[in-house]
């Protein structure tokens, strides 16, 4: 199996390259450095580039992900996450290959007191969420057979993310203030990659199965607040010889940001398990593995 993946430096794209190599899956990661370059900010580049690359499944992992910056760059975010995603979906439809698209919990407003299901009403509260919802709509319009996978709180041993930030702060601080009233599930990019490979294989094995298309939720098992996540990171770091770091639990109001975050980002992943037989590991296990790898790599 050969996967064509948009994006070369993002956490999920890098994770797919790594996990693909471990599972005998060829991954062609395509981005702006490709010649000719693929730039979702310029959707006109998409069709010609993707038509020149051989592959069995196309995965759109490229996105504008600067949540706060999107508040002042909504037009650019929408061009990449909306029009660009639609262009990739259209190219996959023309080629007749399965298409997987990554989306986000930010399409919801966070107001429910239970995990969000796929059929719950979308109502993004920020520019990033609006741009990703525009992408979902464009994908389904251009490619009704697409599989859209919403995830949340993504981290990896590489790239810019919460785990690496906490470990960096923990080197010089005895206490770190972290928001404790936003709820979700940390999701490892390496787990996302394993799931995407399994989903791609099933799409190829059952090309006529309509149940495999549509919107699915895919986040780490269990739930946490950002403060819980930080405490787990520091606890694992301490087990590897780092000094103890306290987490000071604060409210969202104590840490103002340009973009509002959903108070409840928990996703109900039962549909993905029922249809695809895929369930991501508990977030604690994957967090510990990520921290251990980062600290081992730094020694």
C-alpha positions as CSV (number, residue, x, y, z in Angstrom):
1,X,0.0,0.0,0.0
2,X,1.2,3.5,-0.9
3,X,-0.1,6.6,0.8
4,X,0.0,10.0,-0.7
5,X,0.1,12.5,2.3
6,X,-0.3,16.2,2.0
7,X,2.2,18.0,4.3
8,X,5.8,17.2,5.0
9,X,6.6,18.8,8.4
10,X,3.4,18.4,10.3
11,X,3.1,16.1,13.3
12,X,0.8,13.6,11.6
13,X,2.7,13.6,8.3
14,X,5.9,12.9,10.1
15,X,4.2,10.2,12.2
16,X,2.8,8.6,9.1
17,X,6.3,8.4,7.6
18,X,7.7,6.8,10.7
19,X,4.8,4.4,11.3
20,X,4.5,3.6,7.6
21,X,8.2,2.5,7.6
22,X,7.5,0.2,10.5
23,X,4.4,-1.4,8.8
24,X,5.7,-1.8,5.3
25,X,3.6,1.0,4.0
26,X,5.2,3.4,1.5
27,X,4.4,7.1,2.3
28,X,4.9,9.9,-0.2
29,X,4.7,13.1,1.8
30,X,4.1,16.1,-0.5
31,X,4.4,19.7,0.4
32,X,5.7,23.1,-0.7
33,X,9.2,21.7,-1.0
34,X,8.0,19.2,-3.6
35,X,8.9,20.0,-7.2
36,X,6.5,21.3,-8.4
37,X,5.3,22.4,-4.9
38,X,2.0,21.6,-3.3
39,X,0.6,24.6,-1.5
40,X,-3.0,24.4,-0.2
41,X,-2.9,28.2,0.1
42,X,-2.9,28.1,-3.7
43,X,-5.5,25.4,-4.5
44,X,-4.6,25.6,-8.2
45,X,-1.4,23.7,-7.5
46,X,-3.2,20.7,-6.1
47,X,-4.6,18.9,-9.1
48,X,-1.4,18.9,-11.2
49,X,0.9,17.8,-8.3
50,X,-1.3,15.0,-7.1
51,X,-2.0,13.7,-10.6
52,X,1.8,13.2,-11.0
53,X,2.2,11.0,-7.9
54,X,1.3,7.3,-7.7
55,X,-0.6,6.1,-4.6
56,X,-3.5,4.0,-3.4
57,X,-5.0,6.4,-0.8
58,X,-4.7,10.1,-0.4
59,X,-4.6,11.6,3.2
60,X,-4.9,15.3,3.7
61,X,-2.8,16.0,6.8
62,X,-1.7,19.5,5.7
63,X,-3.5,22.4,7.5
64,X,-3.2,25.9,8.9
65,X,-3.1,25.1,12.6
66,X,-2.1,28.4,14.3
67,X,-5.3,28.8,16.3
68,X,-4.6,32.2,17.8
69,X,-3.0,33.7,14.7
70,X,-6.0,32.6,12.6
71,X,-8.1,35.2,14.4
72,X,-6.2,37.8,12.4
73,X,-5.6,35.6,9.3
74,X,-9.0,34.0,8.8
75,X,-8.9,34.5,5.1
76,X,-5.6,32.6,4.8
77,X,-6.7,29.9,7.2
78,X,-10.0,29.4,5.2
79,X,-8.1,29.3,1.9
80,X,-5.8,26.5,3.2
81,X,-8.2,24.6,5.5
82,X,-11.3,25.2,3.4
83,X,-10.6,25.6,-0.3
84,X,-7.3,23.7,-0.2
85,X,-8.9,20.7,1.5
86,X,-11.7,20.8,-1.1
87,X,-9.1,20.8,-3.9
88,X,-7.4,17.7,-2.5
89,X,-10.7,15.9,-2.1
90,X,-11.6,16.8,-5.7
91,X,-8.2,15.4,-6.9
92,X,-8.8,12.1,-5.0
93,X,-12.3,11.8,-6.5
94,X,-11.0,12.3,-10.0
95,X,-8.4,9.6,-9.4
96,X,-11.0,7.3,-7.9
97,X,-8.9,6.5,-4.8
98,X,-10.0,6.6,-1.1
99,X,-9.6,10.0,0.6
100,X,-9.0,10.6,4.3
101,X,-9.2,14.1,5.7
102,X,-8.2,15.2,9.2
103,X,-10.4,17.7,11.0
104,X,-10.8,19.0,14.6
105,X,-12.8,19.3,17.8
106,X,-12.9,23.0,17.2
107,X,-15.9,22.6,14.9
108,X,-17.9,22.4,18.1
109,X,-18.5,25.2,20.6
110,X,-17.7,23.1,23.6
111,X,-21.1,23.7,25.3
112,X,-22.2,20.1,25.8
113,X,-21.7,18.2,29.1
114,X,-21.0,14.9,27.3
115,X,-18.5,13.8,24.6
116,X,-19.4,15.1,21.2
117,X,-20.9,12.7,18.6
118,X,-20.5,13.0,14.9
119,X,-24.1,14.1,14.4
120,X,-24.1,16.8,17.0
121,X,-24.6,20.4,15.5
122,X,-21.3,22.1,14.6
123,X,-20.9,25.7,15.9
124,X,-17.3,26.8,15.9
125,X,-16.4,29.8,18.2
126,X,-13.2,30.9,16.4
127,X,-11.6,31.5,13.1
128,X,-9.6,28.2,13.1
129,X,-12.7,26.2,13.8
130,X,-14.7,28.0,11.1
131,X,-11.9,27.3,8.6
132,X,-11.8,23.6,9.5
133,X,-15.6,23.3,9.2
134,X,-15.4,25.0,5.8
135,X,-12.9,22.2,4.9
136,X,-15.3,19.5,6.0
137,X,-18.1,21.0,3.9
138,X,-15.8,21.4,0.9
139,X,-14.5,17.8,1.2
140,X,-18.0,16.3,1.3
141,X,-19.2,18.5,-1.5
142,X,-16.2,17.6,-3.8
143,X,-15.9,13.9,-2.6
144,X,-19.0,12.5,-1.0
145,X,-17.2,9.2,-0.4
146,X,-14.5,10.8,1.7
147,X,-13.7,9.8,5.3
148,X,-13.3,12.7,7.7
149,X,-11.6,12.1,11.0
150,X,-11.9,14.7,13.8
151,X,-9.2,14.6,16.4
152,X,-8.0,16.8,19.2
153,X,-5.0,17.9,21.4
154,X,-2.4,16.4,19.1
155,X,1.2,15.9,20.2
156,X,4.3,14.0,19.1
157,X,8.0,13.6,19.9
158,X,8.5,16.1,17.1
159,X,7.1,19.5,16.1
160,X,5.7,22.2,18.3
161,X,3.2,20.8,20.8
162,X,2.1,20.8,24.5
163,X,4.4,17.9,25.6
164,X,7.5,19.5,24.3
165,X,6.6,22.9,25.7
166,X,5.9,21.5,29.2
167,X,9.3,19.6,29.2
168,X,11.0,22.8,28.2
169,X,9.3,24.9,30.8
170,X,10.0,22.2,33.4
171,X,13.8,22.5,32.9
172,X,13.8,26.0,34.5
173,X,10.7,26.2,36.6
174,X,9.5,24.6,39.8
175,X,5.8,25.4,39.0
176,X,3.8,25.8,35.8
177,X,0.3,27.3,35.6
178,X,-2.0,25.2,33.3
179,X,-5.7,25.6,32.5
180,X,-7.9,23.1,34.4
181,X,-11.4,23.9,33.1
182,X,-11.0,22.7,29.5
183,X,-11.7,19.0,29.0
184,X,-10.6,16.7,26.2
185,X,-8.3,13.9,25.3
186,X,-4.6,14.2,24.4
187,X,-4.0,12.4,21.2
188,X,-0.6,11.1,20.0
189,X,0.2,11.7,16.4
190,X,1.8,8.3,16.2
191,X,-1.5,6.7,17.3
192,X,-3.3,8.8,14.7
193,X,-0.9,7.4,12.1
194,X,-1.5,3.8,13.1
195,X,-5.2,4.4,12.9
196,X,-5.0,6.1,9.5
197,X,-3.0,3.2,8.1
198,X,-5.7,0.7,9.5
199,X,-8.5,2.9,8.0
200,X,-6.7,3.1,4.7
201,X,-6.3,-0.6,4.5
202,X,-10.0,-1.2,5.3
203,X,-11.1,1.4,2.7
204,X,-9.0,-0.5,0.0
205,X,-10.3,-3.9,1.2
206,X,-13.9,-2.8,1.1
207,X,-14.2,-0.2,-1.6
208,X,-18.0,-0.6,-2.0
209,X,-18.8,-0.3,1.7
210,X,-20.7,3.0,2.2
211,X,-20.4,2.8,6.0
212,X,-16.7,3.6,5.7
213,X,-17.4,7.1,4.4
214,X,-18.5,10.1,6.3
215,X,-17.5,11.8,9.6
216,X,-15.7,9.9,12.5
217,X,-14.2,11.0,15.8
218,X,-10.7,9.8,16.6
219,X,-9.0,10.9,19.8
220,X,-7.0,9.4,22.6
221,X,-8.8,7.1,25.0
222,X,-10.1,8.5,28.3
223,X,-10.3,12.2,29.1
224,X,-8.3,14.9,30.8
225,X,-7.9,18.6,31.4
226,X,-4.8,20.4,30.2
227,X,-3.6,20.5,33.8
228,X,-4.1,16.7,34.1
229,X,-2.1,16.3,30.9
230,X,0.7,18.5,32.3
231,X,0.8,16.5,35.6
232,X,1.2,13.3,33.7
233,X,4.0,14.7,31.6
234,X,5.9,16.0,34.7
235,X,5.3,12.7,36.6
236,X,6.8,10.7,33.7
237,X,9.7,13.1,33.4
238,X,10.4,12.7,37.1
239,X,10.5,8.9,36.7
240,X,13.2,9.6,34.2
241,X,15.3,11.6,36.5
242,X,14.0,15.1,35.9
243,X,13.3,17.4,38.9
244,X,9.7,17.6,40.3
245,X,7.5,20.3,38.8
246,X,4.2,21.4,40.3
247,X,1.2,22.2,38.2
248,X,-0.8,25.2,39.4
249,X,-4.4,24.7,38.2
250,X,-5.9,27.9,36.7
251,X,-9.1,28.8,34.9
252,X,-9.4,29.8,31.2
253,X,-10.1,33.3,32.3
254,X,-6.6,33.4,34.0
255,X,-4.9,32.6,30.7
256,X,-6.5,34.9,28.0
257,X,-5.7,34.1,24.4
258,X,-6.8,35.7,21.1
259,X,-8.9,32.7,20.2
260,X,-11.5,31.1,22.5
261,X,-11.1,27.4,23.2
262,X,-14.0,24.9,23.6
263,X,-14.5,24.1,27.3
264,X,-15.5,20.6,26.3
265,X,-13.4,19.0,23.5
266,X,-14.2,15.4,24.5
267,X,-15.1,13.3,21.4
268,X,-17.2,10.1,21.4
269,X,-15.1,7.6,19.4
270,X,-17.5,4.7,19.5
271,X,-18.5,5.0,15.8
272,X,-14.9,4.6,14.7
273,X,-14.6,1.5,16.8
274,X,-17.9,0.0,15.7
275,X,-17.3,0.6,11.9
276,X,-13.5,0.3,11.6
277,X,-12.6,-1.7,14.7
278,X,-10.1,1.1,15.6
279,X,-9.7,2.6,19.0
280,X,-6.7,4.7,20.1
281,X,-4.9,3.8,23.3
282,X,-5.5,5.5,26.6
283,X,-3.9,9.0,26.5
284,X,-1.8,8.3,29.6
285,X,0.0,5.4,28.0
286,X,0.8,7.3,24.9
287,X,1.9,10.4,26.9
288,X,4.3,8.4,28.9
289,X,5.8,6.8,25.8
290,X,6.2,10.2,24.2
291,X,7.9,11.7,27.2
292,X,10.2,8.7,27.7
293,X,11.3,8.9,24.1
294,X,12.0,12.6,24.2
295,X,14.0,12.3,27.4
296,X,15.9,9.3,26.1
297,X,16.6,11.1,22.8
298,X,18.0,14.1,24.8
299,X,20.5,12.0,26.7
